Structures are given as structure tokens and as C-alpha cells.
């Protein structure tokens, strides 16, 4: 990627972006041919919502591209908790929250791992099926939230699961055979265990 384009994305400088486009109207085509990362990855990670909107207006297909590490722009925005950018990217396609990156981790998985509650609400409100995505280790977002002690994220997801009548997700096992209750019990996470039992009183260790 042209270093000037990379700089404009990292600083959110829309004027610099348009100056580059006037100089080279084919600059986005060059990125597609020669780079695994596009300016939307950079701006999404940095939180420049205005720049993101402009790139999406000019090149919406960039929202679906993955970088060399296997991450989409939505992975970057979700991990960093940039809720406005999450909304803009999901306007392109709500299913992007289930796009698989490295180890099949989705943007929703990263939101759960980092405890980004606003992002979790947004994604579940737009595409509830993201709750069912699992990593290569067969971990759900709840497994990842428990492993990272994200108690508020756990509560939010459990509330959504009950509301959506998808309680079977609570009994899914990772590749080690652990349900989320196994993990919460093993890690002595009383707060998580109480949350699970209060939501599903008949939940048992399976």
C-alpha cells in the first residue's frame, strides 16, 4: 500500500485521501493487486469513523477483505470497541460479524473476548446467528468470554440467549469436552456460574 494512503488512514485524513485519488484514480485497484491490507483495516482499528464512512462510500467491497493475519476491518473495530465503526461496517452486510479470521475467530468472538458490551449488543441485534459461530477449538463466544473473565459480556450474551430461546448454545462443548459451566467451575468464576444458573436454573454439568 502507498505509504501516503496508509498515513491518511491512520490519521483519518479525508482531505489527504481525496488528494491521493486525484493524483492516482486507480490507487484502490493497485491495493487490490499488491496488498493484503486496505485503508479500511487501518482506519477501523484506529477508530476514524469519518474516514471509514468515506472509504465505504467509495469502495464498500473493502469491508469484506481480510489482511495478511486473516482479519477483516470489522475484526479490528470490534476488538477495539469502536461501536460507530461496527455499525457502519455492518450496514454493508450484517453477516460480517460472523466472518472467520485466524483460527476461525469472528469479530463477535473478539468482542466477547475483549468484553465490548456495546458491540455485542449491536451484533446480536443485527445478526443473532453470530452466537452459534465456533473457533477451530470449537469454542463459542461464551467460552472465550469465560476464559478472559469478561463477566459483563457473559451476562449480556446469556440474556440474549434466553430471549432468543437458544439455550442449547449453553451446553455446546469445546474440543476438550468443556461446556461453559465446566469452564466457569474449573476457573472458580463464581460470578459467571451464578449468572448461568440464574438465567437457566436447571443447567447442569454435562
Secondary structure, DSSP 8 states (H G I E B T S, - for coil): --HHHHHHHHHT-HHHHHHHHHH-TTHHHHHHHH-S--HHHHHHHHT-HHHHHHHHHH-GGGGG-B-TTS-BHHHHHHHHT-HHHHHHHHHH-GGGGG---GGG--HHHHHHHHT-HHHHHHHHHH-GGGGG---TT---HHHHHHHTT-HHHHHHHHHHHHHTT-GGGGG---TTS--HHHHHHHTT-HHHHHHHHHH-TT----
